[in-house]
């Protein structure tokens, strides 16, 4: 099976590089992936794969039944959406949609899973069980396409025994994969704070409530939430990233707005911290004579890589690519809506190396110069297909 999949991945690689370039040059924002979805449906029709479209909007759930289809179900997931970034690369497949770019590699994820789907459909008489393939919308935007796919029943009928997903990693050379079991990626929640008070002339501060001063104290104070309340062995981050208030040199504004993000690796601490943030912000503002509104928008949960599933996936990947090409990857404080799946089904989310230092392919994700070494596509296609057959 391994050699057969390698042969097919190599055979189909040029075709799927072209598919990746098509998707890359026609990016669509979160929950607006209509043309991408149509394109994928056309390809699935060509490959003879059964699917349901219109799941959570533009999502697709495809089914491939091997021998004894009720014996097990393995799910593969790809995200389809792009980012509101203007591409700066001078390449033939540069984005044709101004201000929209596949700057996080979702074009690669979709292409690799689509390629694996083609191979699995072709070899369905040679492996056991059912493969469920999820092409999901909106990974980059709250509430996350994964959560909506789950609400729409994508993990039911049949429910997967395991789910696999991958993400490009430009700091890892193409041809390599990275795995980490256990807590892998952080939860991500958005913080919105509005501080209100009587504004007035800057020369008469005693007649005002200085909202700028209150907000300044609050930004500093909130740094104690983690340093004095969280277990130091459990990573957590609180960053205030926007401070908006005032418009001139001699007016104390009546309102200041703060925005930030809170990240955690522990779900219990996560929600305890929310309460501490609200309490600390409210009490500080009131002590300084201001009114305050604190909203914490609950986002993606922690991404947990099941130890058994991840250990097995890593062993299969080592068998497919060779031990030197499979590495440990670090805990990441970034967030990913694949985490929603990992809270329900035993999951493994791994990294696909896409960098090439020698060729200058080093730009990070979410930048206008992000690109990949397209040799990684053959690796991604073959690995996903082999993993699906060997679980």
SEFIFI-519461 format. One line per 3 residues: number of its first residue (from 1); their letters; for each residue x, y, z of C-alpha. Coordinates in steps of 0.1 Angstrom, whole numbers. Example, Ala and Ser with C-alpha at 12.3 -4.5 7.8 and 13.67 -1.06 7.14 Angstrom:
2
1 = AS = 123 -45 78 ~ 137 -11 71 $
//
This chain:
391
1 = XXX = 0 0 0 ~ 28 24 9 ~ 46 21 -24 $
4 = XXX = 13 23 -44 ~ 3 55 -26 ~ 38 70 -32 $
7 = XXX = 35 61 -69 ~ 1 78 -72 ~ 11 108 -51 $
10 = XXX = 41 113 -74 ~ 20 107 -105 ~ -7 132 -95 $
13 = XXX = 16 158 -80 ~ 19 181 -111 ~ -19 181 -115 $
16 = XXX = -24 190 -78 ~ 3 217 -79 ~ -19 232 -107 $
19 = XXX = -50 228 -85 ~ -32 245 -57 ~ -23 274 -80 $
22 = XXX = -58 278 -91 ~ -72 279 -56 ~ -44 303 -46 $
25 = XXX = -51 327 -74 ~ -89 327 -66 ~ -90 332 -28 $
28 = XXX = -122 338 -9 ~ -128 352 26 ~ -142 332 55 $
31 = XXX = -178 319 49 ~ -176 333 13 ~ -159 303 -3 $
34 = XXX = -186 298 -29 ~ -164 294 -60 ~ -139 273 -41 $
37 = XXX = -167 250 -30 ~ -180 247 -66 ~ -145 239 -78 $
40 = XXX = -140 212 -53 ~ -174 197 -61 ~ -164 195 -97 $
43 = XXX = -133 177 -88 ~ -151 153 -65 ~ -175 146 -94 $
46 = XXX = -146 139 -117 ~ -131 115 -91 ~ -164 97 -86 $
49 = XXX = -166 106 -49 ~ -199 108 -31 ~ -204 140 -11 $
52 = XXX = -229 164 5 ~ -225 201 -3 ~ -239 231 15 $
55 = XXX = -228 219 49 ~ -225 250 72 ~ -228 272 41 $
58 = XXX = -200 263 17 ~ -187 232 34 ~ -185 197 19 $
61 = XXX = -186 163 35 ~ -174 135 12 ~ -175 97 19 $
64 = XXX = -153 70 6 ~ -163 34 16 ~ -136 8 16 $
67 = XXX = -140 -29 24 ~ -162 -36 55 ~ -171 1 57 $
70 = XXX = -187 -2 92 ~ -155 -14 107 ~ -140 20 114 $
73 = XXX = -143 56 102 ~ -113 80 98 ~ -120 117 90 $
76 = XXX = -97 141 71 ~ -102 178 74 ~ -92 208 52 $
79 = XXX = -100 245 56 ~ -108 266 25 ~ -108 302 35 $
82 = XXX = -83 330 28 ~ -73 362 45 ~ -79 400 39 $
85 = XXX = -43 406 28 ~ -30 420 -4 ~ -5 396 -19 $
88 = XXX = 30 410 -26 ~ 44 379 -44 ~ 53 383 -81 $
91 = XXX = 43 348 -92 ~ 21 335 -121 ~ -5 323 -96 $
94 = XXX = -7 355 -76 ~ -41 363 -61 ~ -66 377 -87 $
97 = XXX = -89 389 -59 ~ -76 422 -47 ~ -71 424 -10 $
100 = XXX = -77 387 -5 ~ -49 361 -2 ~ -42 326 8 $
103 = XXX = -16 337 33 ~ -21 308 58 ~ -18 279 35 $
106 = XXX = -54 268 33 ~ -50 264 -4 ~ -23 238 3 $
109 = XXX = -44 220 30 ~ -74 218 6 ~ -52 206 -23 $
112 = XXX = -35 179 -2 ~ -67 165 12 ~ -83 166 -22 $
115 = XXX = -53 147 -36 ~ -56 122 -9 ~ -93 118 -16 $
118 = XXX = -86 110 -52 ~ -60 83 -42 ~ -83 68 -16 $
121 = XXX = -112 66 -40 ~ -90 48 -65 ~ -78 24 -38 $
124 = XXX = -110 19 -19 ~ -111 -18 -26 ~ -77 -22 -9 $
127 = XXX = -83 -8 26 ~ -108 -14 54 ~ -134 11 67 $
130 = XXX = -148 44 57 ~ -130 77 51 ~ -150 109 58 $
133 = XXX = -135 140 42 ~ -144 175 55 ~ -138 206 35 $
136 = XXX = -148 234 59 ~ -153 271 56 ~ -143 299 79 $
139 = XXX = -113 288 100 ~ -101 323 102 ~ -133 339 115 $
142 = XXX = -154 336 147 ~ -172 314 155 ~ -150 291 133 $
145 = XXX = -163 269 105 ~ -154 238 125 ~ -180 246 151 $
148 = XXX = -207 251 125 ~ -197 219 107 ~ -202 201 139 $
151 = XXX = -236 217 145 ~ -246 207 110 ~ -238 170 118 $
154 = XXX = -205 166 100 ~ -191 143 127 ~ -222 121 127 $
157 = XXX = -235 92 105 ~ -209 78 108 ~ -190 94 137 $
160 = XXX = -152 91 131 ~ -130 70 153 ~ -103 96 147 $
163 = XXX = -99 128 128 ~ -67 141 111 ~ -57 176 100 $
166 = XXX = -26 194 90 ~ -12 229 88 ~ 17 243 67 $
169 = XXX = 48 253 86 ~ 72 276 67 ~ 99 273 93 $
172 = XXX = 101 235 86 ~ 117 224 53 ~ 95 208 27 $
175 = XXX = 96 170 29 ~ 93 170 67 ~ 64 166 91 $
178 = XXX = 60 177 127 ~ 40 160 155 ~ 32 168 191 $
181 = XXX = 9 148 214 ~ -12 163 242 ~ -21 200 246 $
184 = XXX = -8 215 213 ~ -24 249 206 ~ -40 275 228 $
187 = XXX = -76 287 232 ~ -82 322 219 ~ -107 347 233 $
190 = XXX = -112 383 223 ~ -113 411 250 ~ -133 443 244 $
193 = XXX = -133 470 271 ~ -150 504 271 ~ -141 529 298 $
196 = XXX = -165 558 303 ~ -163 590 323 ~ -170 627 323 $
199 = XXX = -146 643 297 ~ -135 678 297 ~ -107 703 293 $
202 = XXX = -72 689 299 ~ -63 719 320 ~ -91 711 344 $
205 = XXX = -86 674 352 ~ -102 678 386 ~ -135 683 369 $
208 = XXX = -132 652 348 ~ -128 614 350 ~ -95 608 332 $
211 = XXX = -104 578 311 ~ -69 578 295 ~ -53 574 329 $
214 = XXX = -78 547 340 ~ -72 528 308 ~ -34 531 312 $
217 = XXX = -36 517 348 ~ -58 489 335 ~ -34 479 308 $
220 = XXX = -6 475 333 ~ -28 459 360 ~ -41 432 336 $
223 = XXX = -6 418 333 ~ -10 406 368 ~ -39 383 359 $
226 = XXX = -15 357 346 ~ 17 363 366 ~ -1 362 400 $
229 = XXX = -30 337 393 ~ -19 312 367 ~ 2 281 373 $
232 = XXX = 36 291 357 ~ 39 257 342 ~ 8 262 321 $
235 = XXX = 14 287 292 ~ -10 316 290 ~ -9 350 273 $
238 = XXX = -29 382 278 ~ -21 410 253 ~ -39 444 250 $
241 = XXX = -34 452 214 ~ -55 483 208 ~ -59 515 228 $
244 = XXX = -83 540 212 ~ -93 572 229 ~ -89 609 224 $
247 = XXX = -84 630 193 ~ -65 662 203 ~ -40 676 227 $
250 = XXX = -62 694 252 ~ -94 673 257 ~ -97 644 281 $
253 = XXX = -120 620 262 ~ -152 607 277 ~ -146 572 264 $
256 = XXX = -116 549 258 ~ -117 515 241 ~ -93 487 246 $
259 = XXX = -91 455 227 ~ -69 424 232 ~ -66 386 232 $
262 = XXX = -64 360 259 ~ -48 326 253 ~ -46 295 275 $
265 = XXX = -37 259 274 ~ -61 248 302 ~ -98 251 298 $
268 = XXX = -105 254 336 ~ -79 282 339 ~ -93 298 308 $
271 = XXX = -127 305 322 ~ -114 313 357 ~ -92 340 341 $
274 = XXX = -122 355 323 ~ -138 362 357 ~ -106 376 371 $
277 = XXX = -102 399 341 ~ -138 412 345 ~ -135 416 383 $
280 = XXX = -101 433 382 ~ -110 457 354 ~ -144 466 370 $
283 = XXX = -130 473 404 ~ -101 493 392 ~ -123 515 370 $
286 = XXX = -148 521 397 ~ -120 530 422 ~ -109 557 398 $
289 = XXX = -144 570 393 ~ -151 556 358 ~ -177 533 344 $
292 = XXX = -167 502 325 ~ -180 476 301 ~ -160 443 297 $
295 = XXX = -169 418 270 ~ -150 386 265 ~ -159 369 233 $
298 = XXX = -153 332 237 ~ -134 318 207 ~ -117 286 199 $
301 = XXX = -109 261 226 ~ -75 244 233 ~ -64 220 206 $
304 = XXX = -57 186 222 ~ -39 160 202 ~ -50 126 215 $
307 = XXX = -18 107 227 ~ -28 74 212 ~ -40 88 178 $
310 = XXX = -10 111 175 ~ 15 84 185 ~ 0 61 159 $
313 = XXX = -1 88 132 ~ 35 97 139 ~ 46 60 136 $
316 = XXX = 27 57 103 ~ 43 89 90 ~ 78 77 100 $
319 = XXX = 71 45 80 ~ 59 65 50 ~ 86 93 50 $
322 = XXX = 114 78 70 ~ 124 86 106 ~ 147 116 98 $
325 = XXX = 118 134 81 ~ 94 133 111 ~ 101 158 139 $
328 = XXX = 88 170 172 ~ 70 203 170 ~ 66 229 197 $
331 = XXX = 36 240 217 ~ 20 269 200 ~ 0 298 215 $
334 = XXX = -17 304 182 ~ -53 291 179 ~ -70 269 153 $
337 = XXX = -106 259 150 ~ -97 222 144 ~ -97 223 182 $
340 = XXX = -135 220 182 ~ -131 186 165 ~ -104 176 190 $
343 = XXX = -129 182 219 ~ -153 156 205 ~ -133 130 185 $
346 = XXX = -97 117 191 ~ -76 139 170 ~ -42 145 155 $
349 = XXX = -33 179 140 ~ 2 179 126 ~ 26 202 106 $
352 = XXX = 35 200 70 ~ 69 215 62 ~ 66 240 33 $
355 = XXX = 98 261 37 ~ 129 261 15 ~ 157 283 29 $
358 = XXX = 179 277 -2 ~ 152 290 -25 ~ 142 319 -2 $
361 = XXX = 108 305 7 ~ 108 316 44 ~ 80 341 49 $
364 = XXX = 57 334 77 ~ 19 328 75 ~ -4 359 75 $
367 = XXX = 22 379 56 ~ 18 393 21 ~ 49 374 9 $
370 = XXX = 39 340 22 ~ 44 311 -2 ~ 53 274 -1 $
373 = XXX = 78 250 -17 ~ 53 231 -38 ~ 72 199 -34 $
376 = XXX = 54 197 -1 ~ 22 190 -19 ~ 32 155 -30 $
379 = XXX = 43 148 6 ~ 10 161 20 ~ -12 142 -5 $
382 = XXX = 7 109 1 ~ 9 112 39 ~ -28 120 43 $
385 = XXX = -38 91 21 ~ -14 66 38 ~ -25 77 73 $
388 = XXX = -62 72 64 ~ -56 37 52 ~ -34 25 81 $
391 = X = -54 36 111 $
//
